Amino acid sequence: MGDQGSFTNKALDEAMDQLVAVWVVIFSFVWIFYRNKFNPWNLVQRFLRDLFDGIAGIKG
């Protein structure tokens, strides 16, 4: 019984660690965008344009 309890606690700890890591990454990106006064939409558009250019280049 004790083993089962410790296993669930370990799994929960690992899940929490992963969740914290994800939030840290998200917060870092948001902070960078905010600090640099980036317009994320411009970045997304540029990324999509590069992506489509790359696909067109591969097909062409």
C-alpha positions as CSV (number, residue, x, y, z in Angstrom):
1,M,0.0,0.0,0.0
2,G,2.8,2.4,0.9
3,D,4.6,1.7,-2.4
4,Q,1.5,2.6,-4.3
5,G,1.1,5.9,-2.4
6,S,4.7,6.8,-3.0
7,F,4.4,6.0,-6.7
8,T,1.4,8.3,-7.1
9,N,3.2,11.1,-5.2
10,K,6.2,10.6,-7.5
11,A,4.0,10.8,-10.6
12,L,2.2,13.8,-9.3
13,D,5.6,15.6,-8.5
14,E,6.8,14.9,-12.0
15,A,3.6,16.1,-13.5
16,M,3.8,19.3,-11.4
17,D,7.5,19.8,-12.5
18,Q,6.5,19.5,-16.1
19,L,3.6,21.9,-15.7
20,V,5.9,24.5,-14.0
21,A,8.4,24.1,-16.8
22,V,5.7,24.7,-19.4
23,W,4.5,27.8,-17.6
24,V,8.0,29.1,-17.2
25,V,8.5,28.8,-21.0
26,I,5.2,30.5,-21.8
27,F,5.8,33.3,-19.4
28,S,9.3,33.8,-20.8
29,F,8.0,34.2,-24.3
30,V,5.2,36.6,-23.1
31,W,7.8,38.6,-21.2
32,I,10.2,38.8,-24.2
33,F,7.3,40.0,-26.4
34,Y,6.2,42.5,-23.8
35,R,9.7,43.9,-23.1
36,N,10.6,44.2,-26.8
37,K,7.2,45.6,-27.8
38,F,6.9,42.9,-30.4
39,N,3.7,42.4,-32.3
40,P,3.4,38.6,-32.2
41,W,1.1,38.7,-35.2
42,N,3.9,40.1,-37.4
43,L,6.2,37.3,-36.2
44,V,3.5,34.7,-36.9
45,Q,2.9,36.2,-40.4
46,R,6.7,36.2,-41.1
47,F,7.0,32.6,-39.9
48,L,4.0,31.5,-42.1
49,R,5.4,33.3,-45.1
50,D,8.8,31.7,-44.6
51,L,7.1,28.3,-44.2
52,F,5.1,28.7,-47.4
53,D,8.2,30.0,-49.3
54,G,10.0,26.9,-48.1
55,I,7.2,24.6,-49.2
56,A,7.0,26.3,-52.5
57,G,10.8,26.0,-52.9
58,I,10.6,22.3,-52.2
59,K,7.7,21.8,-54.6
60,G,9.2,24.1,-57.3
